[in-house]
Amino acid sequence: MRVVLIESNILWGDTKANLAENRAVISRLVKEGEIGERDLVLLPECFSTGYAMSPELVEHEDSSLALEWLLNTASEYKIAIFTSLAVEKGGKYYNRGYFVLPEGKIAATYDKRHLFMGDEAGFYTAGENIRTLDYEGWRFCLNICYDLRFPVWSRNFKDSDGKYYDIILNVSNWPTSRLDVSSLLTKARALENQAYMFFCNRTGTDPLTVYSGGSVAVDPKGRPIGKNVMSEGVNCIIAEPDRLWHDSFREYFPVLEDADGFIMEK
């Protein structure tokens, strides 16, 4: 399984244009053999609208054009996709992550837990639950943007089956001015959790700030992996986690077994 990070240049509030651009990028990568069946594609946070905090940019989950696009695209190319959308459900707004399967079905949703101070915290409803799921023999922990700053939220505890997660996925709208921070935090999350870390960020501008990519794929030792590929003028990182190496590293250096336990109250 390859993991493909697409650094979309998101056009503010233009859902149809954003969907068309990402389809073109994915289609070319498929044609060039850089994406194959069962591979996992990451698109940035709120990939269809940009970092939206206004009702006119939010779709109802039950009639979302962007969500329909995700399901259809995953099914057409037989790939999995993880990204987030600004959606309304039950009279509340959520920055909701969707992990979509190659069968065109939703495997998991994750509501962003840590809402950025100011407008986002006042507009969206925060998620309450950590979300992990299994796909292609790997266990994933789902994050969105600002969640990256909070190590407790992503702490790698054993699930009910006695297993840890293997990979952290974070889709983001992380501004250029703080890319030095994300560079450090992605490595820290990988190291402390002995997990692969895939951080997919956007490019372009919106009414708030400027974005310059800075996506990363790192292994559990914090080392960069993968390669950069251009598709339709968009930078993409393509990496393949190594199951044999991952498991042998954890067996040789089992630091997770010595981690402190705690209970989260907030």
SVG drawing of the C-alpha trace seen along z (x, -y; Angstrom):
<svg xmlns="http://www.w3.org/2000/svg" viewBox="-31 -38 47 47">
<polyline fill="none" stroke="black" stroke-width="0.4" points="0.0,0.0 1.3,-3.4 0.3,-6.6 -0.1,-9.6 -0.1,-13.2 -1.6,-15.7 -0.7,-19.3 -3.8,-20.9 -3.9,-24.6 -7.4,-25.1 -9.5,-27.8 -11.5,-29.6 -15.1,-28.6 -15.1,-27.1 -16.1,-23.5 -16.6,-22.5 -13.2,-23.8 -11.5,-22.1 -13.1,-18.8 -12.1,-19.1 -8.5,-19.9 -8.1,-17.0 -9.7,-14.6 -7.2,-15.7 -4.3,-15.2 -5.5,-11.7 -6.3,-10.7 -2.8,-11.5 -1.1,-9.8 -3.2,-6.7 -2.2,-6.8 1.4,-7.2 1.3,-4.2 2.0,-6.4 -1.4,-5.4 -2.7,-1.8 -5.6,0.1 -6.0,0.1 -3.5,-2.7 -4.4,-5.5 -4.7,-9.2 -4.7,-12.1 -6.2,-15.5 -5.8,-18.6 -8.2,-19.7 -11.5,-21.1 -10.1,-20.3 -13.3,-21.3 -13.8,-24.8 -10.8,-25.9 -10.7,-26.7 -14.4,-27.6 -16.1,-29.3 -19.2,-30.7 -22.5,-28.9 -22.7,-29.5 -19.6,-27.3 -20.8,-24.4 -22.8,-21.5 -25.3,-19.4 -23.7,-16.0 -26.7,-14.2 -26.5,-16.2 -22.8,-17.0 -21.5,-17.3 -17.9,-16.9 -18.8,-13.8 -20.5,-12.3 -17.3,-13.1 -15.1,-11.3 -17.3,-8.2 -17.4,-8.1 -13.7,-8.9 -12.6,-6.2 -14.9,-3.7 -13.8,-4.6 -10.1,-4.4 -10.4,-1.7 -8.4,-3.7 -8.9,-4.8 -9.1,-8.6 -8.8,-10.5 -9.6,-14.2 -12.0,-16.5 -15.0,-18.5 -17.0,-21.4 -20.4,-19.8 -23.7,-20.5 -25.5,-17.7 -28.3,-18.0 -28.1,-21.8 -24.4,-21.8 -21.2,-22.4 -18.3,-20.0 -14.8,-19.9 -15.3,-16.2 -12.7,-13.8 -13.8,-11.0 -11.9,-7.8 -13.4,-6.4 -12.8,-2.8 -12.2,-1.7 -15.7,-0.2 -17.0,-3.8 -18.1,-3.4 -17.2,-5.4 -15.1,-3.4 -14.8,-6.0 -15.5,-9.6 -13.5,-11.8 -14.6,-15.2 -11.7,-17.6 -11.0,-17.7 -8.9,-20.8 -10.5,-23.8 -8.2,-26.7 -8.7,-29.7 -11.1,-32.3 -13.4,-31.8 -13.1,-28.0 -13.7,-27.3 -16.8,-29.5 -18.2,-28.0 -17.6,-24.3 -18.5,-21.7 -15.4,-19.8 -15.1,-16.1 -15.1,-14.0 -13.5,-10.7 -10.2,-9.5 -10.6,-7.5 -8.6,-4.6 -9.3,-2.1 -7.8,0.8 -7.0,0.8 -4.8,3.0 -3.2,4.6 -2.3,1.2 -4.0,-0.5 -4.5,-4.3 -5.0,-7.2 -6.9,-10.1 -6.0,-13.7 -6.9,-17.1 -4.5,-20.1 -4.4,-21.7 -4.6,-18.3 -1.0,-17.9 0.0,-20.2 -1.5,-18.1 0.5,-14.9 -1.9,-13.6 -4.7,-13.3 -2.6,-11.1 -0.9,-9.0 -0.5,-5.5 -2.4,-3.3 -3.4,0.3 -6.9,0.8 -9.2,3.4 -7.5,6.1 -4.2,5.3 -2.7,3.7 -1.2,0.2 -1.9,-1.9 0.8,-2.0 0.2,-5.2 -0.9,-8.8 -2.7,-10.6 -3.1,-14.4 -4.8,-16.5 -4.2,-20.2 -4.5,-23.9 -1.2,-24.8 0.0,-28.4 3.4,-29.2 4.3,-31.2 4.3,-28.2 5.8,-25.5 8.9,-25.3 6.6,-24.2 4.8,-21.5 8.2,-20.2 9.2,-19.6 5.8,-18.3 5.4,-15.7 8.7,-14.1 7.8,-14.3 4.5,-12.5 6.2,-9.8 9.0,-9.3 6.9,-9.3 4.3,-6.9 6.7,-4.7 4.4,-5.3 4.6,-6.4 3.4,-10.0 1.8,-11.4 1.0,-15.1 -0.8,-16.5 -0.9,-20.2 -2.3,-22.6 -0.8,-25.4 -2.3,-28.7 -4.1,-31.5 -7.4,-32.3 -8.8,-35.5 -6.8,-34.7 -3.2,-33.6 -0.8,-31.9 0.0,-28.2 3.1,-26.6 2.7,-22.9 5.4,-21.4 3.7,-18.0 5.8,-15.3 6.0,-11.5 8.3,-10.2 9.0,-6.8 8.8,-5.9 12.4,-7.2 11.4,-10.6 13.2,-10.1 11.7,-11.3 10.5,-8.6 9.1,-8.6 9.5,-10.7 8.1,-14.0 6.1,-13.8 4.4,-16.6 1.0,-16.0 -1.0,-18.8 1.4,-21.3 0.6,-20.0 3.3,-18.6 2.6,-15.1 4.6,-12.9 4.4,-9.2 5.6,-6.8 5.2,-3.2 5.3,-2.1 7.4,1.0 5.5,3.5 8.5,5.9 10.8,3.0 8.1,1.4 7.3,4.5 10.9,5.5 11.7,2.0 9.0,2.0 10.0,5.5 13.7,4.5 12.9,1.2 9.6,1.6 9.3,-1.9 5.6,-2.0 5.4,0.6 7.0,-1.8 4.7,-4.8 2.8,-6.4 -0.9,-5.7 -3.4,-8.5 -7.1,-9.4 -8.1,-12.4 -10.8,-14.4 -11.4,-17.1"/>
</svg>
